[in-house]
Amino acid sequence: MKRKTILIVDESDLFREYVKSRLAQFNLDVETAINGLDGTAKIRNVLPDAVLLDYHLSRKTCREVLEEKARNPNAAGIPVILTAQKIDKSRLLELMSFNIKKVLMKPIKIDVLYQTLSELLGVQFEIDTTPCVIEAHVNDAILFIEIAQGMNREKIELLRFKIAELLELYGIARPRVLVMISDMELSFVDGPNLEALLDTVLASSRAKNRHLKILTRSGFVRAFVQGRGAYADIEVVDDLRKAMDGLLADPGTGDSESERGQIISDRILSADRKESSQESVEMRFDSEARKTLSLETLRETGKGLDIAVVDDDFVIQELIKTSFGAISARVTPYSEGRSFLEAMRNGASYDLVFLDILMPGMNGYEVLDGLRAGEIDVPVIILSALGQKEAVLKAFQRGVKSYLIKPLKPEQILRKALEILKANF
């Protein structure tokens, strides 16, 4: 039986590599194209069985690629799966006559892609459906990775590309890494997945063992790491304050911080905690989807972004307005937390919120508590003039994994926004 051929037309090297690596495991031939012009040539010369086509292309637009494909009698009938970060419905409707069978919004949901290809090509896919949440963020050149609910091989593999995307975004060559493993019933049967996780983190981040710390209460994880020479110098701890020692530059501030670190560790490591939905989680299946954008298309799609900045400092408000004004995003300032929380309760909607901690009246932590009490889900980036370690501890206590330390620079603001709002994964 002739092997089916898939053509991936996408300008992200990492995205092409990820999808190709996954599809090649199922006896599929995978071709790739790096832009619209290359995609047009590959469609004409390869005549694939299906095309995975990104909407945001250079050299030739997505519409031009589809129009040229439609004019070719040999290629017109090839089904197309369209991917996009954000696309107007009117533009999408204009493209539906070009044999588009499915539209997938990025970050890609691999289970939906598999299902779509199975329906189009009659190819069977096997996928690990173990419940699992993996979050990855960068703060102060430290890579924070949190794993909860279970170990899923698909998401561990996806983590490799997510780490590469983050390190490229922040320009970090060798980060310090904190891996947080929430309480799970782990045993020797989970050994291969745990090994895959640690090997993936080490290889993808290129971090030295001594720069990787694991926060967990699992005795199995501790014994597993300590029993393998390949993981020598990796420290396993059960307290967030201890985990951050050596990762963050500033020293501890005494017993009160130690107690606070233990309280936050209890929250992070709690097995029955609800899945955090404060920020974009890129490594998700279809049931775990949320609204995102990508670095490559932020300038194009910025015009549709709604940003809120909650800070009593007029200079900070203007700085964030200026930073996002370059991409025509709308920025709404709030000088204190109460008016922002009231607006959210009355139906205001934002793609991203920058939230100061130290404000008169209602402070940032009280705002976060109010959002949680009202079950209001919005991505939040903490703004703090507090010391690094103190900011980390308090941000994690409120379930927010992304923060910026003042004073701020425009490039820092946009990078952190891109981390939360993007992505391919």
N, C-alpha and C positions, 0 to 999 in steps of 0.2 A: 504494500500500500504506500502510495506517495506521501511523503511527509508534508504537512501543512507549513506554509511560510507566512510569517507575520512581519510587517514593516512598521517600525517605530519611527515617527517623525517628530523630533522634539529637540529643542536647543540646549537642554540641560544634560551635560555629560553624565552626571550621577543618576538622573532619572532613566536615561537610556540603558546605562549599565545595570541598574537594579532590575528593571523589567526584563531585559534580555537574560539576565542570570536566572530569574525565576521561570520564565517560559521555556528556556532551553532544557530545563529538567524534565519536561514533559514531551520529549521527542518532537519538538517543533524547531523548524529553522527560523532564525530571527535575523532580519536585516535592519540596519539603522540608517537614519538620515539626520544631518545636523542642522538643516534649515529648510525653508520652503523650496528653494531652487534644487537642492539635493534631493528633497522628497519627491519632487516632480519627476526627476530623472530616474529615481529608483522605482517609482510606480510604473513608469513606462518600460524599464528594462527588466525588472524582476517579476512584474505581474504577480504580486503576493495574493494570498487567499484572504487577507484582511489587513487593514491599515489602522494603526493607532496614531491618530493625528492630533497634535496640539494646536490650539487655536492661535496662540501667540507665536508667530514666526516672522523671521526676517528674510530678505532676499526675494521671497515671494510670500504674499499673505496666504492665510488659510483658504480664503475664498478663491484666490487665483489657482492654488493647487487643486482645489476641488473642481473648478471650472475646466482646467486643462485635462484632468482625469475624466470628466464627463464627455469631453470631445473625443477621447480615445475609445473606439468601440471595443477594444480588448480589455480596457481597464474600467469602463463605466460601471460595470456590474459588481465590482469589488466592494464589499461592505466596509464602512468606515466607523470606527469608534472615536469620537471626538473627546479630547480632554481640554480642560480650561480651569483657570483659577476663578475668574469672574467674567461673565459675559451677559450683555443685555439680552433680554428675551426677544426683542425685535430682531437683533442681529442673528440670534440663534434660529429663529423661524425662517429667516432668509436662506439659511444653509440646509434646512431639513430636506430639500428636494434633491440633494446630492448623495443620496443613498447612505445617509447617516443612520446607523441602527441604534446607537446608544450614545448618550453624553455623560461622561464621568467628570465630576468636579474634583480638582486636586485639593488636598492630598489624596492620591490614588487609594482606593479601597481594593486591595488585591483580591478579596473574595468576590466582589462584584465584577472585576475584570475577568476572573476565571469563569464565573457563571456566564458572562456575556460571550466569551470566546467559545465556551462549551455549546451554547445555543447556536452560534453562527457556524461553527466548524465541526461539531460533533466530537470534540476532543474531551476526554474525561480528566479532571484535575482532582488531586487529593490535597487537602489543606489542613493544617493543624488548627483546630478551633478551640483549643484550650483557652478559657477566659484569662486575659492578661492585659494589663495596662502598663505601658512604658512611656515615661515622660523624660525629655532631655532638654536642658536649658544651660545657658552660659551666664555666669555672673562673675565679674572681677577675674576673668581669665580662668575660672574654675568651671569644669564641666560637671553639672549635677545630673545624675541619672537615677530615676526612681522606678522600681519594679513592684507591682502589686498584683494580687489575685492569683497569679500562676506564672508558669514559664511556657512561652509559646515560641516554637522554632521560627515561624514566619516573622514574628515581630523582632526576635533576636537578630535575624538576618537583616531586617529592615533597619535596625538600630545602627548597623555598620554604615549605611548610607546617610542616615540622619546625623551621626557624629561627624562624618566628612562634610556635610552641608553646613553644620554649625561652625566647625573649625575654619572652613573657608570664609564664611560670613564675617567672623571675628578676626581672621588673620592670625590664628594661634597655631604655632608649630607643635609644641609639646605641652598640653594642658595638665594641670592637676585635676584629679578626678575623684568625685565622691559618688559611690554607688549605694543607694538606699534600697534595701530589700525588706519590704513589709512582711510581717509575720505570715508565713504560709506553712502548710504541712509538708515540709521538704524531707526527703529521705534519700537513701542510696539510689532509688530509681530516678531521682531528679539530677543525679550526678552529671550525666552527659549534657543536659540542658544548661546546668550551672557552669560547666566547663566551657560550653559554647558561648555563654554570656560573657564570662571573664576574658576568654580569648578574643572575642569580638571587640570588647572595650579596649583591651590592651593594644591589639593590632590596629584598630581604627584610629585611636587617639595618639598612638605612638608614645604614650606616657610610660615612664619608668615605673617599675613595681612600687618603689617607695613613694611615688607621687599618687598612688591609688589607695583609697581607703574605702572600707565597706562598713556601712551602718546597718546592723541587723541584730536581732536577738536569737537567731537560729543557731542552735548548737551544731547542727549538721553543716551549715555554711562555714562556721569557724573551724570545725575539724577538717572539712574538705580542703580549705585553703591552707591550713597549717600542715596538712599531710602531703602536700605536693611541692616539690622543689621549684617547679616553674613559677609558683606564686610566692616565693620567698620575698620578704620585705613588704608584702601587702598586709596592712594592719586592719584587723576586724574589731570593731568597737560597737557598743550598744548605747552610746550617748553622743548626741549631736555635737556638744561642745568639744568632746575628745576628738571626734572625727574631723572637726575643723582645725584643730591644733596642727600647725604645719602647713595647712592648706591656705589659711588666711594669715595675713602678715601681722595683724595687731594681736597682742597678748591677751590672755583672759583677764577678767576684771573681778575675780573673787567668787565667793560662795553663791551670791545671788544669781550670777550668770550660770554657774554650774547647775543650780536648781532649775533655772529656766530651761537650760539645755535638756535636762532630763524630762521635763514636762513636755517639751516639743518632741523629744524622741518618742515619748509615749504616744503622741498623736500620729507621728509619721509611721511608727511601727505597729500601730493597732490593726489587728486582723479584720475587725468588723467595721472599720471606718468606711464612710461612703466614698465612692470614687470622686476625686477632685475634678471639678469642671470649671475652675477659675480661668484656665488658660487653654490655648490650643494644644491639643495632643495629637501629634501628627501620625503616630503609629497606631492606627485604629482600623477596625473593620466597618462595614456599612452601618451597622447599628450604632456606631460610636461617632458618627460624622458631626462636623461643625463647620462654620463659615471661616474660610481662610483665603489668603492671598499669597503671592510669591514674590521673591526678590526681583525676578526678571520682569515682572509686569506691574510692580508697585507704581511706577511713574505713570503708566497708562491707565491703571485702575484707581489711582489715588483720588481722582475727582469724585469718586463715589464713596469715599471714606468719611466717616463721622468720628471725630476724636473729641474726647472730653479731657480737660486738664483741671484738676481740683487742687488749687494751691493759692494761698493768700499772698504770695510773692508775685507782684505784677511783672517783674523781670522774667521770672520763670514762665509765666503765661505767654509773654511776648516771644520768648525763645522757642517755645513749642509751636506757637503760631507760625513763626518764621520758618522753622524746620519743615513743617508740613505744608506751608504755603507754596514751597517750591514744587510740590506735586499736586497742588490744587485740592488738597483735602480740606474738609470743613473742620474747624477747631472751635469748640465752645468752652469758654473759661468759666470757672466757678471759684469764687474767692473764699468760700468756706464749705464745709462738708454737708451741713444740714440742707442747704438749697439744692445741692447735687442729689442727695438721697431722696429728697422730695420730688425732684424732677424724674428720677428713675421710677419711683413708686407711681407716678402719674403717667407712665408710658414712654418716657424718653428712651431712646435706643442709641447705643454707641458701639462701634467696632472695637474700640480700645479706650481705656481710661488710664491717665497718668494721675496718681494719687499721692499727694504730700502727706507725711505723717504728722509733723508738728504744725498744727493750725489752731487758732483760737476757737473756742466754742466746742464743736465736735471735731475731734482729731481723726486722723486717717484710720486708726484701728477701730474706732467706733463706727466709721463709715463702712468698713469691711464687715463688721458684725451686723450692721443694719442690712446690707446687701444679702448676707447669708440668711438672716431671719426672714427676709422677704422673698427668699428663693429667687433672687435676681442674678442671672448668670451673665457676666460680662468679663472679658479679659482685663486684668488690672496689672499695671506696672507701678511698683512702689517707688516714690521719690523720697530720699532720706538724706539728712545731713548728719545722721548718726554714724558712729564707727562701723566698720565693715562687719565685724562679728556680731555686734548687737543688732544691726539691721537684718542680717541673715536669720538670726534666731527669732526675732519678732515677726519677720515676713513669713517664715515657715510656720510659726504658731498660728497665723491666720490663713494658712493654706495657699499663700501666694509664693510662687517659686521664682519670680523675676523682679528685680529691683535695680535701681540706679542710685549711686551715691553722688550727692551734690559736692562741688559745682558740676554742672552739666555742660556737655558740648553737643552741637547739632548732630555730629556723626554718631555719637553714642546713642542719642535719642532715636535716630532712624534705624540703627542696627538693632536695638532692642525691640523696636516696633516690628521690624522685619522678622525677627525671630519668632514673635508671637503670631503675626498675621500671615506669614507666608504659608504654603510651602509645597514642595514637590512630594514630601513624605509625611 
